[in-house]
Amino acid sequence: MGCSSIVDPRSAPTTTYDPAPTDSIYTTTPNVVLRPGDPLTVSVNVVSLPNAPLDLYILMDLSDSMAAPLATVKSISQLIAQQVSSITTNVRIGFGAFNDKPIYPYSPQTPAGCLPGRDAPDCSDRRAGTRQYSFLHLANFTSSFTVPNVFVTTNLDLPESSFDALVQVLACEQELGWRNRSVDGPERGLQRLVLLITDNQPHLAGDGRLASIYQANDGKCHVRPYASSVGYLNSTPGILIYNEDSLLYDYPSVGLVASLLKKYDVIPIFGIVPITSSILLINNTFLSSYQALQDLMTSVGTKAFARPISSSASDVLDVIKTVYQEVIQNIAVTLPPQSDVAVSLSLVTCPDGSLRVGQTCTNVPLSRTTTFSVTLTLLNCNTPSSSALTFSVPGFGATTISVDKVCSCSCDKNVTVNAQQCNFRGNFSCGGCMCIAGWTGPACERSKCGQPCVNNGTCDSATGMCQCTDYTAGPFSNDSISGILLPPYTPKFAGSTCSCNNFQNCPTNSQNYICSGRGQCACGSCACDATPYSWKWQGKACECPASNYSDCFDTTFKSGPLCSGNGMCSCDSSGKGMCVCSSGYTGKYCETKITPTCDTIATCTVAGTCGSLMAADSGQQVVLTCPISSGECTYSYDLSPDNQVIRMNQVCQFAAWKIILIVICGLLFLFVVICAIIKIILVILDYVEVRRWEKELKEADFSKNQNPLYQSPEMQYTNVAYGKAM
């Protein structure tokens, strides 16, 4: 037969693909077959096409703090396309705005939806952009872009509905007019960017509960024509709004936004304007928060950018141009999630010829190819026989590799039954023989009998099994036989190799009959025969005589079942029949059903053996549980059908009033101790104060009876005219 019969399928490509000049992402091996444990390396190629089409959507925060940036965007709207045209001339720009959900506590609830003196002089201006909204689509994609005549408006809190609006921008592809990246059309290599300009943080999932909005954001499109929105006047054709439905759905989570960005292959640019307010004492920027969002989205395979942006025209233009250049010049591949096919990125070949370990090439020139070498390894065949692996590059699209699994040899389908190559003793398949029972070997040439049946039989060539012969060495009573073999049994050999027999080393009864003549001896032990009453003879030598089966019948009911049907008939030491009762029955003929009672517990408690049954588990059936209370403990005794205590459980519960009493006594004791400590401290302080007073008294320069500050209240006055004659 030789090695030419070996079938060894390997992992390999099944088809190849020649890339077209307009391909931005492709693989040369779109279809492969994988064998478990056999890795295959394929390539994913990315090309930055020159003059690739670009759809740029400007999504702007129009809260009242964004008046200056809005004026800047209005002034440079026609310059944006000119600025990007140095990279691509195929550019279209759309425009939309957001504020917040039109409900308290996010927006004021005045009749006109604005604050007098801030949005319009008398709140009578109802043109688009003067009332709160979650998202307002104001301008379709066009190459000659100008910002519509919109106004800033007021909301009540700092965060905005920026993510609420971003979800609608992503989900409403057809409604907003996004172009689809075609396979071979003019939109091949299309880049999709969203420039989100704001000066504050976004509302996130859960914030809607402040307005009793609990339904999670579904990530679907809910815009409707502006004219159909209840309460809005002076509608403008082409304007779409997301407002009424925004009161049904909560704000989206970061995870939902990231998944939609990846699904629709849109790259966000977060343009963060510093916020300054003398009223709120704020002079800060939320750039760090959006940079954290950028890192989070990048980690899940969605490219994102967070850039500071000012109110100057050049700054806005520079951000758009530099980010777009970074998108098309920094290429990173996102691998498919792990499944039964392990995917690993081995090397990246950058256009400059350098080999890198990682998933990114930077500063890639236009029209140059970046090659990612990917290793595919099939781990198991638990899932269906085919699957698809999608490799995506943010901003460039995705390519798919179809995988077929090789989990069996194709030669299994071609089987030759009773093949000549197998000596007609097996089937030939996949270059080898599958032998029938009794035969083995590469060509089924050897019998499984092995040794020649120990000279006590012959090997059957058809089955490969030993056919043992009868013993013919002499009379049954010769030295080679250990007892008398009664008919119908005759001396013979047995076993797979005929190494056993039924006449040597077999148990005998008192009359030297092998197995008492009531069973078959095999390799030194007896297998007792059954009686007409469906019970087997018992004993090592089946010595319990069948004539004594009457001992197992109830003498009152001779025709009843053996052992009243509640046990089995065996033999006692004298060879007479006796009943061995099943659990739950007793009596000579197992005629009495045991009724467990709690009186049995006395035998356990008096003997002092209950403690050994604590938490025991004998595996016996429990038919009765007897609880006994003693003091603060309850003892439950489990009884078996035989009225035996098989397990004891002890549960002790401390009386509640004792616990309360102990707590009260403890608190009183603690109170007395604290009072004693306070009293001791006061006594010590008093003692120190007296000692200090006595010391000062001794050091005084006057006696105890003289106070230097004392002044007598008595005064003497002399009348100069007293005693003189007038």
C-alpha positions in Angstrom: 0.0 0.0 0.0 2.7 2.5 0.9 2.6 6.3 1.6 0.5 7.0 -1.5 -2.6 5.9 0.5 -2.2 8.6 3.2 -4.8 11.4 3.1 -3.5 14.5 4.9 -5.6 17.7 4.2 -4.0 20.9 5.3 -5.2 24.5 5.9 -4.9 26.5 2.7 -6.7 29.2 0.6 -9.3 27.8 -1.9 -9.7 31.0 -4.0 -7.6 34.1 -4.7 -8.5 37.7 -5.5 -6.7 40.2 -7.7 -7.3 43.7 -6.2 -8.7 46.5 -8.4 -7.1 49.9 -8.4 -10.0 51.4 -6.5 -9.9 48.8 -3.7 -9.4 50.5 -0.3 -9.4 47.3 1.8 -9.2 43.8 0.5 -7.7 40.3 1.1 -6.1 38.2 -1.6 -7.5 35.0 0.0 -11.3 35.5 0.5 -12.0 31.8 0.9 -9.9 29.4 3.0 -10.2 25.9 4.5 -8.9 25.3 8.0 -7.9 22.0 9.7 -8.0 21.9 13.6 -4.5 22.8 14.9 -3.1 23.7 11.5 -2.5 27.5 11.4 -2.8 29.5 8.2 -1.4 33.1 7.6 -3.4 35.4 5.4 -3.1 39.1 4.6 -5.5 42.1 5.0 -4.4 45.0 2.8 -5.4 48.6 3.1 -4.8 51.4 0.6 -5.3 55.2 1.2 -6.9 56.1 -2.1 -6.2 59.6 -3.4 -9.1 61.9 -3.8 -11.3 59.5 -1.8 -14.9 60.8 -1.2 -15.7 62.4 2.1 -19.0 63.0 3.8 -18.6 65.5 6.7 -21.5 66.2 9.0 -21.2 69.2 11.3 -23.3 68.6 14.5 -23.3 71.8 16.6 -24.4 72.6 20.1 -26.7 75.6 19.9 -27.1 76.3 23.6 -26.8 80.0 24.4 -23.1 79.7 25.4 -22.3 78.8 21.8 -23.2 82.1 20.1 -19.5 82.9 19.2 -18.7 79.5 17.8 -21.9 79.5 15.8 -21.0 82.8 14.3 -17.5 81.4 13.4 -19.0 78.4 11.7 -21.4 80.6 9.7 -18.6 82.7 8.5 -16.3 79.8 7.3 -19.0 77.5 6.0 -18.0 78.0 2.4 -14.3 77.7 3.3 -14.5 74.3 4.9 -14.9 72.5 1.5 -12.1 74.6 0.1 -9.8 73.6 3.0 -10.4 69.9 2.6 -10.1 70.1 -1.2 -6.3 70.0 -0.9 -6.8 66.3 0.1 -10.0 65.4 -1.7 -12.3 67.3 -4.0 -15.1 64.9 -3.6 -16.5 66.3 -0.4 -20.0 66.9 0.8 -21.0 68.6 4.1 -24.3 68.5 6.1 -25.3 70.4 9.1 -27.4 69.7 12.2 -27.8 71.1 15.7 -28.8 70.0 19.2 -29.8 71.5 22.5 -31.6 69.3 25.0 -34.9 67.4 25.6 -37.8 69.9 25.6 -38.9 69.0 29.1 -38.2 70.1 32.6 -35.6 69.9 34.2 -33.5 70.2 31.0 -35.4 73.0 29.3 -37.6 75.9 30.4 -41.3 75.3 30.1 -42.4 78.8 29.1 -45.2 79.0 26.5 -42.8 79.8 23.7 -40.1 77.5 25.0 -37.6 80.2 25.7 -36.6 82.7 28.3 -37.7 86.3 27.5 -34.8 88.6 26.7 -32.4 85.8 26.0 -33.6 83.8 23.0 -35.7 86.5 21.4 -36.9 89.9 22.7 -40.4 88.8 23.4 -40.2 85.0 22.9 -42.2 85.4 19.7 -39.5 84.3 17.3 -40.5 80.7 16.4 -38.2 80.1 13.5 -36.1 76.9 13.4 -33.4 77.0 16.1 -35.2 79.2 18.7 -36.8 76.4 20.7 -35.3 73.5 22.6 -34.8 70.2 20.7 -32.8 67.1 21.0 -31.7 67.1 17.4 -32.5 69.3 14.4 -31.3 68.4 10.9 -30.9 71.7 9.1 -28.9 71.1 5.9 -28.6 68.1 3.6 -25.2 66.9 2.3 -24.0 69.2 -0.4 -20.7 70.3 -2.0 -21.7 74.0 -1.7 -22.4 74.2 2.0 -23.7 77.2 3.9 -25.0 77.2 7.5 -28.7 78.0 7.7 -29.9 81.1 9.6 -30.2 79.4 13.1 -30.1 80.8 16.6 -28.9 79.7 19.9 -31.4 79.0 22.6 -31.6 78.3 26.3 -31.6 75.2 28.4 -31.5 74.8 32.2 -28.6 72.4 33.0 -25.0 72.2 31.8 -25.0 68.8 30.0 -26.4 68.7 26.5 -28.2 66.1 24.3 -25.1 65.7 22.1 -25.1 61.9 22.2 -28.9 61.9 21.7 -28.3 63.8 18.5 -25.3 61.8 17.4 -27.4 58.5 17.5 -29.9 60.1 15.1 -27.1 61.3 12.8 -25.8 57.7 12.7 -29.0 55.8 12.5 -30.8 58.0 10.0 -28.6 57.1 7.0 -31.2 57.5 4.3 -33.1 60.3 5.9 -29.9 62.5 6.2 -28.5 61.4 2.8 -25.2 59.6 3.8 -23.5 58.0 0.9 -22.9 54.2 1.1 -19.4 52.8 0.5 -19.8 50.9 -2.8 -17.8 48.0 -4.0 -16.7 49.3 -7.3 -18.6 52.7 -7.7 -17.4 56.3 -7.3 -18.0 56.0 -3.5 -15.3 53.4 -3.1 -13.0 54.4 -0.2 -15.7 56.8 1.2 -14.8 58.4 4.5 -17.5 59.4 7.0 -16.8 62.0 9.6 -18.9 63.8 12.2 -17.6 67.0 13.7 -19.4 67.5 17.0 -18.8 71.0 18.3 -19.8 71.6 22.0 -18.7 73.3 25.1 -20.2 70.8 27.6 -20.5 67.2 28.6 -23.2 64.9 27.1 -26.2 63.6 29.0 -25.8 59.8 29.4 -28.1 56.8 29.9 -29.9 57.2 33.2 -30.2 61.0 33.2 -33.6 60.8 31.6 -35.0 59.5 34.9 -35.1 63.0 36.2 -37.9 63.6 33.7 -39.5 60.1 34.3 -38.1 58.8 31.0 -37.1 55.2 31.7 -37.2 53.4 28.3 -33.7 52.7 27.1 -32.5 54.3 23.9 -33.1 51.8 21.0 -30.4 53.3 18.7 -32.9 53.6 15.8 -33.9 56.6 13.6 -36.8 58.7 15.0 -36.6 61.9 13.0 -39.7 63.3 11.4 -40.4 66.4 9.2 -40.3 69.6 11.1 -43.8 70.6 10.0 -45.4 67.6 11.7 -44.0 68.4 15.1 -46.8 69.5 17.4 -46.5 73.1 18.6 -44.0 74.3 16.0 -44.9 77.1 13.5 -43.2 78.6 10.4 -41.8 75.2 9.4 -39.1 75.0 6.8 -39.0 72.3 4.1 -36.2 69.7 4.4 -35.7 70.2 8.1 -36.0 67.1 10.2 -36.4 67.0 14.0 -36.1 64.5 16.8 -38.2 65.9 19.6 -41.4 64.2 20.5 -39.9 60.7 20.4 -37.0 62.0 22.5 -39.4 62.2 25.4 -40.0 58.5 25.1 -36.4 57.3 25.0 -33.6 57.9 27.6 -30.3 59.3 26.6 -27.9 56.7 25.0 -25.0 55.1 26.7 -21.4 55.4 25.7 -21.5 51.7 24.7 -24.5 52.2 22.4 -22.8 55.2 20.7 -19.6 53.3 20.2 -21.4 50.3 18.7 -23.3 52.5 16.3 -20.1 54.3 15.2 -18.6 51.0 14.5 -21.7 49.6 12.7 -22.1 52.6 10.4 -18.3 53.2 10.1 -18.4 56.8 11.1 -15.5 58.6 12.8 -16.4 61.3 15.3 -14.4 64.4 16.0 -15.2 66.0 19.3 -14.4 69.7 18.9 -14.4 71.1 22.5 -14.9 74.8 23.0 -13.7 76.2 26.4 -16.7 77.4 28.5 -16.5 80.6 30.4 -19.3 82.0 32.6 -19.0 84.7 35.2 -22.4 83.8 36.6 -21.6 80.1 37.1 -18.0 80.9 38.0 -16.8 78.5 35.3 -13.6 78.9 33.3 -12.8 75.3 32.2 -13.0 72.9 29.4 -14.4 69.3 29.2 -11.6 68.2 26.8 -10.3 65.6 29.3 -13.7 64.0 29.5 -13.9 63.6 25.7 -10.3 62.4 25.5 -11.3 59.6 27.9 -14.2 58.8 25.5 -11.8 58.9 22.6 -9.6 56.3 24.4 -12.6 54.1 25.3 -13.9 54.1 21.7 -10.5 53.4 20.3 -10.1 50.4 22.6 -13.3 48.8 21.2 -12.2 49.3 17.6 -13.8 52.7 16.8 -11.5 55.5 15.8 -12.4 58.8 17.5 -10.7 62.2 18.1 -11.1 64.8 20.8 -9.6 68.2 19.9 -9.7 71.7 21.6 -11.4 74.3 19.3 -11.7 78.0 19.7 -14.0 80.6 18.1 -11.4 81.5 15.5 -12.0 80.5 11.9 -8.5 79.2 11.4 -8.7 76.9 14.4 -11.9 75.2 13.2 -10.5 74.7 9.7 -7.2 73.3 11.1 -9.0 70.8 13.2 -11.0 69.4 10.3 -8.0 69.2 8.0 -5.5 67.7 10.4 -8.0 65.1 11.7 -9.0 64.1 8.2 -5.3 63.7 7.3 -4.8 61.6 10.4 -7.7 59.4 9.5 -6.4 58.5 6.1 -2.7 58.3 7.1 -3.0 56.3 10.4 -4.3 52.8 9.6 -5.3 50.3 12.3 -7.1 47.0 11.8 -9.8 45.6 14.1 -9.8 41.8 14.4 -13.0 39.8 14.6 -14.1 38.5 18.0 -12.7 35.2 19.1 -14.8 32.1 18.3 -13.8 28.5 17.3 -11.3 30.2 15.0 -8.4 31.9 16.8 -7.3 35.1 15.1 -3.9 36.7 15.9 -2.0 39.6 14.2 1.6 38.6 13.7 3.2 41.4 11.7 2.3 44.7 10.0 4.1 45.6 6.8 4.0 49.4 6.5 4.5 51.2 3.1 8.1 52.3 4.1 9.0 48.6 4.2 9.3 48.3 8.0 7.8 45.4 9.9 6.0 46.2 13.1 4.4 44.2 15.8 1.0 45.8 16.5 -2.1 46.9 14.7 -1.3 50.3 13.4 0.8 52.0 10.7 1.3 55.8 10.9 2.0 58.5 8.4 1.0 56.3 5.5 1.3 58.2 2.1 -1.6 58.2 -0.3 -1.9 55.3 -2.8 0.4 53.1 -0.7 -0.5 49.7 0.7 -0.4 48.6 4.3 -0.4 44.8 4.8 -1.5 43.1 8.0 -0.4 39.5 8.4 -3.1 37.6 10.2 -2.8 34.0 11.5 -6.0 31.8 11.6 -6.1 28.7 13.7 -9.2 26.4 13.9 -9.6 25.3 17.5 -12.4 22.8 17.2 -15.3 21.6 15.1 -18.1 22.3 17.5 -19.9 24.9 15.4 -21.2 24.6 11.8 -18.8 23.7 9.0 -18.5 27.2 7.6 -18.1 30.7 9.1 -17.1 34.2 8.1 -14.4 36.5 9.7 -14.8 40.2 9.2 -11.7 42.5 9.5 -12.5 46.2 9.7 -10.4 49.3 9.4 -12.2 52.4 10.8 -12.7 54.9 7.9 -11.9 52.3 5.2 -14.6 49.7 5.6 -14.2 46.0 6.1 -13.3 42.8 4.3 -14.5 39.3 4.9 -12.8 35.9 4.8 -15.0 32.8 4.5 -13.8 29.8 6.4 -14.6 26.2 5.6 -13.6 23.6 8.2 -11.9 20.3 7.4 -13.1 18.0 10.3 -13.0 14.7 8.4 -11.2 13.0 5.5 -13.0 13.0 2.2 -11.9 9.4 1.7 -14.5 8.3 4.4 -17.1 8.5 1.7 -15.3 5.8 -0.4 -15.5 2.5 1.5 -14.8 -1.0 0.0 -16.7 -3.7 2.0 -15.0 -7.0 2.5 -12.0 -5.8 0.6 -9.4 -8.0 -0.8 -6.7 -5.8 0.7 -8.2 -6.8 4.1 -8.2 -10.6 3.3 -12.0 -10.3 3.0 -12.2 -9.8 6.8 -12.7 -6.0 6.9 -13.6 -2.8 5.0 -11.0 -0.7 3.2 -11.2 3.1 3.7 -8.7 6.0 3.8 -5.8 3.7 3.1 -6.4 1.3 6.0 -8.5 -1.8 7.0 -11.3 -1.7 9.5 -11.4 -5.4 10.6 -14.4 -7.3 11.6 -14.8 -8.8 15.1 -12.1 -11.4 15.9 -9.5 -10.2 13.5 -6.7 -7.6 13.7 -3.5 -6.5 11.9 -2.9 -4.1 9.0 -4.6 -6.5 6.6 -6.8 -8.3 9.2 -4.4 -11.2 8.9 -4.2 -12.1 12.6 -6.9 -13.7 14.8 -7.7 -12.1 18.1 -7.5 -15.5 19.9 -3.9 -14.8 20.6 -2.5 -17.9 22.3 -3.8 -21.3 21.0 -6.6 -21.3 23.6 -4.3 -22.7 26.2 -4.6 -26.1 24.5 -8.1 -26.4 25.9 -10.0 -25.3 22.7 -9.7 -24.3 19.1 -9.9 -20.8 17.5 -12.9 -20.2 15.3 -11.5 -18.7 12.1 -14.8 -17.0 11.3 -15.2 -15.2 14.6 -11.6 -15.2 16.0 -13.0 -16.5 19.4 -11.9 -19.7 21.3 -14.3 -22.6 21.2 -13.5 -24.5 24.4 -13.6 -28.3 24.5 -15.0 -30.8 27.1 -12.7 -32.4 29.7 -11.8 -36.0 28.5 -8.8 -36.9 30.7 -10.6 -39.6 32.6 -13.4 -40.4 35.1 -14.8 -37.6 37.1 -13.4 -38.9 40.3 -9.8 -38.7 39.4 -7.3 -36.4 41.1 -7.8 -33.5 38.7 -11.4 -33.1 39.7 -12.0 -31.4 43.1 -15.6 -32.8 43.7 -18.5 -34.7 42.2 -20.1 -33.0 39.2 -23.8 -33.9 39.0 -25.8 -34.0 35.8 -26.7 -32.1 33.7 -23.2 -30.6 34.1 -20.2 -32.1 32.4 -16.5 -31.2 32.9 -15.5 -28.5 30.4 -13.2 -25.5 29.9 -14.4 -21.9 29.7 -13.2 -18.4 29.4 -11.9 -16.2 26.5 -8.7 -18.3 26.3 -10.2 -21.5 27.8 -8.1 -21.1 30.9 -11.1 -21.7 33.3 -13.0 -24.8 34.0 -16.0 -26.0 36.1 -14.4 -28.8 38.0 -11.3 -27.6 39.8 -11.2 -25.4 42.9 -15.0 -25.2 43.1 -16.9 -25.1 46.4 -18.7 -28.3 47.4 -21.3 -29.3 50.0 -21.0 -31.9 52.7 -21.5 -34.6 50.1 -18.7 -33.3 48.0 -21.0 -32.2 45.2 -19.7 -29.3 43.2 -21.9 -26.3 43.9 -24.3 -28.8 45.6 -25.4 -29.8 42.1 -27.5 -26.6 42.1 -25.3 -24.2 40.2 -22.6 -23.7 37.6 -19.0 -23.5 38.7 -16.8 -21.0 36.8 -13.2 -20.2 37.7 -13.6 -21.3 41.3 -17.0 -19.8 42.2 -20.6 -20.9 42.1 -23.4 -19.3 40.2 -26.5 -20.8 41.8 -29.5 -21.9 39.8 -32.9 -20.4 40.1 -35.8 -22.4 41.5 -39.3 -22.7 40.1 -40.3 -20.1 42.6 -38.0 -17.4 41.1 -35.5 -17.4 43.9 -31.9 -18.6 43.7 -30.2 -21.2 45.9 -28.1 -19.5 48.5 -24.7 -20.2 50.0 -21.1 -20.4 48.8 -21.8 -23.9 47.4 -25.6 -23.4 46.8 -26.0 -25.6 49.8 -29.4 -24.4 50.9 -31.6 -27.4 49.7 -34.7 -26.7 47.6 -36.7 -29.1 49.7 -36.6 -26.6 52.6 -38.3 -23.7 50.7 -41.4 -24.6 52.6 -39.6 -23.0 55.7 -40.0 -19.7 54.0 -43.8 -20.0 53.7 -46.2 -18.7 56.3 -47.6 -21.9 57.9 -51.1 -20.3 57.9 -51.0 -19.5 54.2 -49.1 -22.3 52.5 -50.0 -21.0 49.0 -48.8 -17.4 49.8 -45.6 -15.9 48.4 -42.2 -16.6 49.9 -41.5 -14.6 53.0 -45.0 -13.0 52.6 -43.5 -11.1 49.6 -41.5 -8.9 52.0 -38.2 -10.6 51.9 -36.1 -13.4 50.4 -35.5 -17.0 51.3 -32.0 -17.9 52.5 -30.4 -20.6 54.7 -29.4 -20.7 58.2 -26.4 -22.4 59.6 -28.2 -25.8 59.8 -29.2 -25.6 56.1 -32.8 -24.8 56.7 -34.7 -22.1 55.0 -35.1 -18.8 56.7 -36.5 -15.4 55.6 -34.4 -12.3 55.3 -36.9 -9.4 55.6 -36.8 -6.3 53.6 -36.5 -2.9 55.3 -39.7 -2.1 57.3 -40.8 -5.7 57.9 -40.2 -8.2 60.6 -41.4 -11.6 61.8 -40.4 -15.2 60.9 -42.1 -14.8 57.5 -41.7 -11.0 57.2 -45.4 -10.8 57.8 -45.4 -7.8 60.2 -45.0 -4.3 59.0 -42.9 -2.2 61.3 -44.6 1.0 62.4 -42.0 3.4 63.6 -42.9 5.3 66.8 -41.1 7.9 68.9 -40.9 5.4 71.7 -37.8 4.0 70.1 -35.9 7.1 71.0 -35.8 5.9 74.6 -33.5 3.0 73.6 -31.1 5.5 72.0 -31.2 8.0 74.9 -31.0 5.4 77.7 -28.1 3.6 76.0 -26.3 7.0 75.5 -25.6 6.3 71.8 -27.5 9.2 70.4 -24.5 11.5 70.4 -22.8 9.2 67.8 -25.7 9.7 65.4 -25.2 13.5 65.4 -25.3 14.7 61.8 -24.8 11.2 60.6 -26.1 10.1 57.2 -26.4 6.4 56.6 -28.3 6.8 53.4 -31.3 4.9 54.8 -34.9 6.1 54.2 -36.3 8.4 56.9 -40.0 7.6 57.6 -40.5 9.4 60.9 -38.9 12.4 62.7 -39.5 12.8 66.4 -38.7 16.3 67.9 -38.0 16.6 71.6 -37.4 19.9 73.3 -35.0 20.2 76.2 -34.3 23.6 77.6 -33.1 25.9 74.9 -32.4 23.1 72.4 -34.6 21.0 70.2 -33.5 17.4 69.3 -35.0 15.7 66.2 -34.6 12.0 65.8 -34.9 10.4 62.3 -36.3 6.9 62.3 -35.8 4.2 59.6 -38.5 1.8 58.4 -37.0 -0.7 60.9 -37.9 1.7 63.7 -34.2 2.4 64.3 -32.7 5.8 65.1 -30.4 6.6 62.2 -29.7 10.3 62.7 -30.1 13.0 65.4 -30.2 16.7 64.7 -29.7 19.4 67.4 -30.9 22.9 67.1 -30.4 25.4 69.9 -32.0 28.8 70.0 -31.0 31.3 72.6 -34.1 32.9 74.2 -34.8 36.4 72.9 -35.5 37.9 76.4 -32.1 36.7 77.6 -30.4 38.4 74.7 -32.3 41.7 75.5 -31.5 41.4 79.2 -27.8 40.9 78.4 -27.7 43.9 76.1 -29.5 46.1 78.7 -27.1 44.9 81.4 -24.1 45.6 79.2 -25.4 49.1 78.4 -26.0 49.8 82.1 -22.5 48.6 83.0 -21.0 50.7 80.2 -23.0 53.8 81.5 -21.7 53.2 85.1 -18.1 52.9 83.9 -18.4 56.1 81.8 -19.9 58.0 84.7 -17.2 56.7 87.1 -14.5 57.8 84.6 -16.1 61.3 84.3 -16.3 61.6 88.1 -12.7 60.7 88.5 -11.6 63.2 86.0 -13.7 66.0 87.7 -12.2 65.1 91.1 -8.7 65.3 89.7 -9.5 68.7 88.0 -10.9 70.1 91.3 -7.9 68.9 93.2 -5.6 70.6 90.8 -7.6 73.8 90.9 -7.5 73.9 94.8 -3.8 73.2 94.9 -3.3 76.1 92.4 -5.5 78.4 94.5 -3.6 77.6 97.7 -0.3 78.2 96.0 -1.4 81.6 94.8 -2.7 82.4 98.3 0.7 81.7 99.9 2.5 83.8 97.4 0.2 86.9 98.1 1.8 90.0 99.8 -1.1 90.7 102.2 -2.5 88.8 105.2 -5.7 87.0 105.3 -7.4 89.9 107.2 -6.2 92.7 104.9 -7.2 93.3 101.4 -5.1 96.0 99.6 -8.0 96.8 97.4 -10.4 97.4 100.3 -11.8 100.9 100.9 -13.8 101.7 104.0 -17.3 103.1 103.4 -16.9 105.5 106.4 -16.0 109.1 105.8 -15.4 112.0 108.3 -16.4 115.5 107.4 -15.6 118.7 109.7 -18.0 121.6 110.0 -15.8 124.7 110.2 -18.7 126.7 111.6 -19.5 124.3 114.4 -19.2 126.0 117.8 -18.6 129.5 116.6 -20.9 132.4 117.5 -22.8 133.8 114.6 
